[in-house]
Amino acid sequence: MHFAENPLFYAHSKHIDICHHFVRERLASDKVILNHCASEENVADMFTKPLAKPQFITLHGHVLGVV
């Protein structure tokens, strides 16, 4: 989020691909808004890392529209 919102060039950000600059352009034109999503609410976490059973059940409920 920091790189997308901050237009400054950093030496360690040379590897950022053109698609990330696309996001910057959309942010600048107010077509996209970035919001922080806490890990407790991030549904993608259940697909990308191991979770404790209660957290998995909560997120799974969000995917199914139960919660």
PyMOL commands that set and color helices and strands:
alter all, ss='L'
color gray80, all
select helices_A, chain A and resi 2-5+11-13+18-28+39-41+45-48+53-64
alter helices_A, ss='H'
color red, helices_A
deselect
rebuild
show_as cartoon
